[in-house]
Amino acid sequence: MAELSNAPAPSQEALVDIYRRMIRIERNDDAIRKTIRLGRLVMPYYSARGQEVIPATISSLLTDDDKICTIYRGIHDMVAKDMPLRPLWAEIAGRVDGTCKGKGGPMHLTHPETGVMVTTGIVGSSMPIANGLAWAAKLDGSKRVTIAYFGDGASNIGAFHEALNLASVWKLPVIFVCQNNGFAEHTRYENGTSVDFIAKRAIGYGMPGHTVDGNDPLAMYAAAHEAIIRAREGEGPTLLECKTFRFLGHVLGDDDKYMTKEEKAAAIAKDPLPAFKAWLVAQGHATEDQLAEMQAKIEAEVEDAQEFGLASPLPSVDELRRDVFAQEMPA
């Protein structure tokens, strides 16, 4: 881990909490992929394995009242925000006990109680929606902040530029978090993006922009802490470009030929999850037994959620016409 001399140091409790969120993401992701392979879930799935540090660290600095807007490959962002796993599993299984009664599926989850407001299937659209939530916080005078998660490919979408411009004009309490894993779906970063660092684009919109090692919890903590405090104090938005690498293809089943075997192997060899665990133990922040007990509890939580979700009933045909209009309109 990189020690940052001018950065606020996370407490021991905060460091262990970041690891808890990371292992919760990883264990849940592993269970989803296994369940799909067994044919018990039939759905598209976008694994973010390798990107756990980013939302885990950011969420450790947020409250339930703070909001996140994420994208269709953002289940890790929701899990990091401590969204309950039972309704999450029921939703991805298309069941009535899901967060959206089974109507949203894996690409459209929401859980306002924990601040998971929107999961959107449209590339780049998390950002203008986050602006709306941040504008609401500004209007009611609260200290809420909103996080807009998106990938590097979305930084080339018009909504990115429009959202950053408006957030800066209105000094909105929003943090734009680009999880730059180097691949926009199946396109390598250098083949689709004209600038070497996405964070450079912040200068054109009059806001701070920082490129951060998205696999280093200490670096992430320092950058996120600064951006969140700045937003809470009414100083406006920040763009964080968090450099990382996803270990699997864009979607489960993708053969990821756009990655070289060498770069993929190198990234997996530097997996931030076991590296952070070893650092926590070496620095005396936790013991092996404490972290093993934590993992066992999380695995039990995931197993319980899986059983609950798959046992939940499927929606009835009547649900097709519910939640469409405020008042039922005859055909």
C-alpha positions as CSV (number, residue, x, y, z in Angstrom):
1,M,0.0,0.0,0.0
2,A,1.2,3.5,-0.8
3,E,1.5,5.8,2.2
4,L,0.5,9.3,1.3
5,S,2.1,11.9,3.6
6,N,-0.4,14.6,3.1
7,A,-3.5,12.4,3.2
8,P,-5.8,11.7,6.1
9,A,-5.0,8.3,7.5
10,P,-7.9,5.8,7.7
11,S,-8.4,4.4,11.1
12,Q,-7.9,0.7,11.8
13,E,-11.6,0.3,11.9
14,A,-12.0,2.0,8.5
15,L,-9.3,-0.2,7.0
16,V,-10.9,-3.4,8.2
17,D,-14.3,-2.1,7.0
18,I,-12.9,-1.5,3.5
19,Y,-11.7,-5.1,3.4
20,R,-15.1,-6.3,4.6
21,R,-16.8,-4.6,1.7
22,M,-14.2,-6.0,-0.7
23,I,-14.6,-9.6,0.4
24,R,-18.4,-9.1,0.3
25,I,-18.2,-8.1,-3.3
26,E,-15.8,-11.0,-4.2
27,R,-17.8,-13.7,-2.4
28,N,-21.1,-12.5,-3.9
29,D,-19.6,-12.3,-7.4
30,D,-18.1,-15.8,-7.1
31,A,-21.5,-17.2,-6.0
32,I,-23.4,-15.5,-8.8
33,R,-21.0,-16.9,-11.4
34,K,-21.2,-20.4,-10.0
35,T,-25.0,-20.2,-9.9
36,I,-25.2,-19.2,-13.5
37,R,-22.8,-22.0,-14.6
38,L,-25.1,-24.4,-12.7
39,G,-28.1,-23.2,-14.8
40,R,-30.0,-21.9,-11.7
41,L,-29.8,-18.3,-12.9
42,V,-30.4,-17.3,-16.5
43,M,-29.3,-13.8,-17.1
44,P,-26.5,-11.6,-18.5
45,Y,-23.8,-10.9,-15.9
46,Y,-21.0,-8.4,-15.8
47,S,-18.3,-9.4,-13.3
48,A,-16.2,-6.6,-11.9
49,R,-13.8,-9.0,-10.3
50,G,-10.5,-7.0,-9.7
51,Q,-12.3,-3.7,-9.2
52,E,-13.4,-4.2,-5.5
53,V,-11.2,-1.5,-4.0
54,I,-12.8,1.4,-5.7
55,P,-16.5,1.2,-4.4
56,A,-15.4,-0.5,-1.1
57,T,-13.2,2.4,-0.2
58,I,-15.6,5.1,-1.4
59,S,-18.6,3.5,0.4
60,S,-16.6,3.3,3.7
61,L,-16.8,7.1,3.6
62,L,-20.5,7.4,2.9
63,T,-23.7,7.2,4.9
64,D,-26.9,5.5,4.0
65,D,-28.3,8.9,3.2
66,D,-25.6,9.5,0.6
67,K,-26.6,8.3,-2.9
68,I,-25.0,6.3,-5.7
69,C,-25.9,6.0,-9.3
70,T,-24.3,3.1,-11.1
71,I,-24.4,1.2,-14.3
72,Y,-25.5,-2.2,-15.5
73,R,-22.1,-3.7,-14.6
74,G,-22.2,-2.2,-11.2
75,I,-23.4,-4.9,-8.8
76,H,-20.1,-4.5,-6.9
77,D,-21.0,-0.8,-6.3
78,M,-24.3,-1.8,-4.7
79,V,-22.8,-4.6,-2.6
80,A,-20.1,-2.1,-1.4
81,K,-22.9,0.3,-0.3
82,D,-24.2,-2.5,1.9
83,M,-27.3,-3.1,-0.1
84,P,-29.0,-6.2,1.5
85,L,-28.2,-9.4,-0.4
86,R,-31.6,-11.1,-0.1
87,P,-33.5,-8.7,-2.3
88,L,-30.5,-8.3,-4.6
89,W,-30.5,-12.1,-5.3
90,A,-34.3,-12.2,-5.6
91,E,-34.1,-9.4,-8.2
92,I,-31.4,-10.9,-10.3
93,A,-33.4,-14.1,-10.3
94,G,-36.5,-12.2,-11.5
95,R,-38.5,-12.9,-8.4
96,V,-41.2,-10.9,-6.6
97,D,-39.1,-10.4,-3.4
98,G,-36.5,-8.5,-5.4
99,T,-35.8,-4.8,-5.1
100,C,-37.9,-4.1,-8.1
101,K,-40.3,-7.1,-7.8
102,G,-38.3,-9.0,-10.3
103,K,-38.9,-6.5,-13.1
104,G,-35.5,-4.9,-13.2
105,G,-33.3,-8.0,-13.2
106,P,-29.5,-7.8,-13.0
107,M,-29.2,-4.6,-14.9
108,H,-31.7,-2.4,-13.1
109,L,-31.6,-2.7,-9.4
110,T,-32.4,0.0,-6.8
111,H,-32.5,0.2,-3.0
112,P,-33.1,3.7,-1.8
113,E,-32.9,2.7,1.9
114,T,-29.1,2.2,1.5
115,G,-28.8,5.0,-1.1
116,V,-28.6,2.8,-4.2
117,M,-30.8,5.0,-6.3
118,V,-30.4,4.0,-9.9
119,T,-28.8,1.2,-12.0
120,T,-28.9,2.2,-15.6
121,G,-28.4,0.2,-18.7
122,I,-27.6,3.2,-20.8
123,V,-23.9,4.0,-21.0
124,G,-23.0,7.3,-19.4
125,S,-26.5,8.0,-18.0
126,S,-25.5,7.6,-14.4
127,M,-24.0,11.0,-14.5
128,P,-26.9,13.3,-15.4
129,I,-29.1,11.4,-13.0
130,A,-26.6,11.8,-10.2
131,N,-26.6,15.6,-11.0
132,G,-30.4,15.6,-10.3
133,L,-29.9,13.9,-7.0
134,A,-27.1,16.3,-6.1
135,W,-29.3,19.2,-7.1
136,A,-32.0,17.9,-4.7
137,A,-29.4,17.8,-1.9
138,K,-28.4,21.4,-2.6
139,L,-32.1,22.5,-2.7
140,D,-32.9,21.0,0.7
141,G,-29.7,22.2,2.3
142,S,-28.4,18.8,3.3
143,K,-24.8,17.6,3.4
144,R,-25.7,14.6,1.2
145,V,-23.3,13.7,-1.6
146,T,-23.9,11.6,-4.7
147,I,-21.5,9.3,-6.4
148,A,-21.8,8.7,-10.2
149,Y,-20.0,5.5,-11.2
150,F,-19.1,4.8,-14.8
151,G,-16.5,3.2,-17.0
152,D,-13.8,4.6,-19.1
153,G,-15.9,4.1,-22.3
154,A,-18.6,6.3,-20.9
155,S,-16.2,9.3,-20.7
156,N,-16.5,9.5,-24.5
157,I,-20.3,9.8,-24.3
158,G,-22.0,13.2,-24.6
159,A,-23.7,12.8,-21.2
160,F,-20.3,12.8,-19.5
161,H,-19.4,16.2,-20.9
162,E,-22.9,17.7,-20.3
163,A,-23.0,16.4,-16.7
164,L,-19.6,17.6,-15.8
165,N,-20.3,21.0,-17.2
166,L,-23.6,21.5,-15.4
167,A,-22.3,20.1,-12.1
168,S,-19.5,22.6,-12.2
169,V,-21.8,25.5,-13.1
170,W,-24.1,24.7,-10.2
171,K,-21.4,23.5,-7.9
172,L,-23.2,20.3,-7.2
173,P,-22.2,17.9,-4.4
174,V,-21.4,15.1,-6.8
175,I,-18.3,13.0,-7.3
176,F,-17.8,11.5,-10.8
177,V,-16.0,8.2,-10.3
178,C,-14.5,6.6,-13.5
179,Q,-13.6,3.0,-12.9
180,N,-11.0,2.8,-15.7
181,N,-10.3,-0.8,-16.2
182,G,-8.7,-0.2,-19.6
183,F,-11.5,-1.7,-21.8
184,A,-14.7,-0.1,-23.0
185,E,-16.6,-3.3,-23.4
186,H,-14.4,-5.0,-26.0
187,T,-12.3,-1.9,-27.1
188,R,-8.9,-1.2,-25.6
189,Y,-8.6,2.2,-24.0
190,E,-6.0,3.5,-26.4
191,N,-8.2,2.6,-29.4
192,G,-11.1,4.7,-28.4
193,T,-10.1,7.5,-26.1
194,S,-8.1,10.5,-27.3
195,V,-6.6,11.6,-24.0
196,D,-4.0,9.6,-22.0
197,F,-5.7,10.3,-18.6
198,I,-9.5,10.9,-18.3
199,A,-8.8,13.0,-15.2
200,K,-7.3,15.7,-17.6
201,R,-10.8,16.4,-18.9
202,A,-11.8,17.9,-15.6
203,I,-9.8,21.1,-16.2
204,G,-12.1,21.9,-19.1
205,Y,-15.0,22.0,-16.7
206,G,-13.4,23.9,-13.9
207,M,-13.2,21.1,-11.3
208,P,-10.5,19.1,-9.7
209,G,-9.5,15.9,-11.5
210,H,-7.3,13.2,-10.1
211,T,-5.9,9.9,-11.4
212,V,-5.7,7.4,-8.6
213,D,-4.5,3.8,-8.3
214,G,-7.9,2.2,-8.0
215,N,-6.3,-1.0,-6.6
216,D,-4.7,0.8,-3.6
217,P,-7.1,1.4,-0.7
218,L,-4.9,4.0,0.9
219,A,-4.6,6.0,-2.3
220,M,-8.4,5.6,-2.9
221,Y,-9.2,6.7,0.6
222,A,-7.1,9.9,0.4
223,A,-8.6,10.9,-3.0
224,A,-12.2,10.0,-2.1
225,H,-12.0,11.6,1.4
226,E,-10.9,14.9,-0.2
227,A,-13.6,14.8,-2.9
228,I,-16.4,13.9,-0.4
229,I,-15.4,16.6,2.1
230,R,-15.2,19.1,-0.7
231,A,-18.7,18.2,-1.9
232,R,-20.2,18.3,1.6
233,E,-18.8,21.8,2.2
234,G,-20.5,23.1,-0.9
235,E,-17.3,23.5,-3.0
236,G,-18.6,21.5,-5.9
237,P,-17.8,18.3,-7.9
238,T,-14.7,16.3,-8.5
239,L,-13.7,13.8,-11.2
240,L,-11.8,10.7,-9.9
241,E,-10.2,8.4,-12.5
242,C,-9.5,5.2,-10.7
243,K,-7.1,2.9,-12.6
244,T,-7.8,-0.8,-12.3
245,F,-8.2,-4.0,-14.3
246,R,-11.1,-6.4,-14.6
247,F,-10.1,-10.1,-14.5
248,L,-12.9,-11.4,-16.7
249,G,-14.5,-10.3,-20.0
250,H,-17.0,-7.5,-20.3
251,V,-19.9,-10.0,-19.9
252,L,-19.8,-13.6,-18.6
253,G,-18.9,-15.8,-21.5
254,D,-16.9,-13.2,-23.3
255,D,-13.6,-14.8,-24.4
256,D,-11.7,-11.5,-23.7
257,K,-9.4,-11.8,-26.7
258,Y,-8.8,-8.1,-26.6
259,M,-6.7,-8.6,-23.5
260,T,-3.2,-10.1,-23.8
261,K,-2.6,-13.2,-21.7
262,E,0.5,-11.5,-20.3
263,E,-1.3,-8.4,-19.0
264,K,-4.2,-10.4,-17.6
265,A,-1.8,-12.8,-15.8
266,A,0.1,-9.8,-14.4
267,A,-3.1,-8.1,-13.1
268,I,-4.3,-11.3,-11.4
269,A,-0.9,-11.8,-9.8
270,K,-1.4,-8.4,-8.2
271,D,-5.0,-9.1,-7.1
272,P,-5.7,-6.3,-4.6
273,L,-7.8,-8.4,-2.3
274,P,-5.2,-10.9,-1.1
275,A,-2.6,-8.1,-1.2
276,F,-4.7,-5.9,1.1
277,K,-5.5,-8.8,3.4
278,A,-1.7,-9.6,3.8
279,W,-1.0,-5.9,4.5
280,L,-3.7,-5.7,7.1
281,V,-2.2,-8.7,8.9
282,A,1.4,-7.5,8.5
283,Q,0.5,-4.1,9.9
284,G,-1.3,-5.5,12.9
285,H,-4.7,-4.1,11.9
286,A,-6.3,-7.6,12.0
287,T,-5.4,-11.2,12.5
288,E,-5.8,-14.0,10.1
289,D,-8.4,-15.6,12.4
290,Q,-10.4,-12.3,12.6
291,L,-10.4,-12.0,8.8
292,A,-11.3,-15.7,8.3
293,E,-14.2,-15.3,10.7
294,M,-15.4,-12.2,8.8
295,Q,-15.2,-14.1,5.5
296,A,-17.2,-17.0,7.0
297,K,-20.0,-14.6,8.1
298,I,-20.1,-13.1,4.6
299,E,-20.2,-16.5,2.9
300,A,-23.1,-17.4,5.2
301,E,-24.9,-14.2,4.2
302,V,-24.4,-14.9,0.5
303,E,-25.6,-18.4,0.8
304,D,-28.7,-17.3,2.7
305,A,-29.4,-14.6,0.1
306,Q,-29.0,-17.1,-2.7
307,E,-31.4,-19.6,-1.1
308,F,-33.9,-16.8,-0.4
309,G,-33.7,-15.4,-3.9
310,L,-34.1,-18.6,-5.7
311,A,-37.0,-19.7,-3.4
312,S,-38.9,-16.5,-4.0
313,P,-41.9,-16.9,-6.3
314,L,-41.9,-15.6,-9.9
315,P,-44.1,-12.6,-10.7
316,S,-47.6,-13.3,-11.8
317,V,-48.9,-12.2,-15.2
318,D,-50.8,-9.4,-13.5
319,E,-47.5,-7.7,-12.7
320,L,-47.1,-6.8,-16.4
321,R,-49.5,-3.9,-16.0
322,R,-48.5,-2.8,-12.5
323,D,-46.0,0.0,-11.9
324,V,-46.4,1.3,-15.4
325,F,-48.8,4.1,-14.9
326,A,-49.9,5.9,-11.7
327,Q,-53.4,5.1,-12.8
328,E,-54.3,2.0,-14.8
329,M,-55.1,3.0,-18.4
330,P,-57.3,0.6,-20.4
331,A,-56.0,-0.5,-23.8
